[in-house]
């Protein structure tokens, strides 16, 4: 079983308007591969030429949300390991 390092970024609106009871999360519609046609966070595989895991996360996110007030560096909130035989 091979190991692949992936990134997954969830953009959370930490200042919702008062009429919203919960925070909002920006999601993208997955267009291909595993989980296609499902809503998810942003990210992808970490490549050998990526300067860091954070650089890989930035590469895997749409450029249009970078000016929306997303703070860099991204906080490392958690890590998890998925085990399986692959698709």
For each residue, the residues with C-beta under 8 A, 3 or more apart:
1: 83 85
2:
3:
4: 45
5: 45 46 53 56
6: 43 44 45 46
7: 43 44 46 53 56 57 60
8: 40 41 42 43
9: 41 42 43 57 60 61 74
10: 25 26 27 41
11: 25 26 41 42 61 65 68 70
12: 23 24 25 26
13: 16 23 24 25 26
14: 23
15:
16: 13 20 22 23 24
17: 20
18:
19:
20: 16 17 23 24
21:
22: 16
23: 12 13 14 16 20
24: 12 13 16 20
25: 10 11 12 13 41
26: 10 11 12 13 65
27: 10 39 40 41
28: 39 40 41 42 62
29: 37 38 39
30: 33 35 36 37 38 39 40
31: 36 37
32: 36
33: 30 36
34: 87
35: 30 38 40
36: 30 31 32 33
37: 29 30 31
38: 29 30 35
39: 27 28 29 30
40: 8 27 28 30 35
41: 8 9 10 11 25 27 28
42: 8 9 11 28 57 60 61 62
43: 6 7 8 9 56 57 60 61
44: 6 7 56 59 60
45: 4 5 6 56
46: 5 6 7 50 53 56
47: 50 56
48:
49:
50: 46 47 53 55 56 59
51: 55
52: 55 56
53: 5 7 46 50 56 57
54: 57 58 72 73 74
55: 50 51 52 58 59
56: 5 7 43 44 45 46 47 50 52 53 59 60
57: 7 9 42 43 53 54 60 61 74
58: 54 55 61 66 72
59: 44 50 55 56
60: 7 9 42 43 44 56 57
61: 9 11 42 43 57 58 65 66
62: 28 42 65
63: 66
64: 67 68
65: 11 26 61 62 68 70
66: 58 61 63 70
67: 64
68: 11 64 65
69:
70: 11 65 66 74
71: 74
72: 54 58
73: 54
74: 9 54 57 70 71
75:
76: 79
77:
78:
79: 76
80:
81:
82:
83: 1
84:
85: 1
86:
87: 34
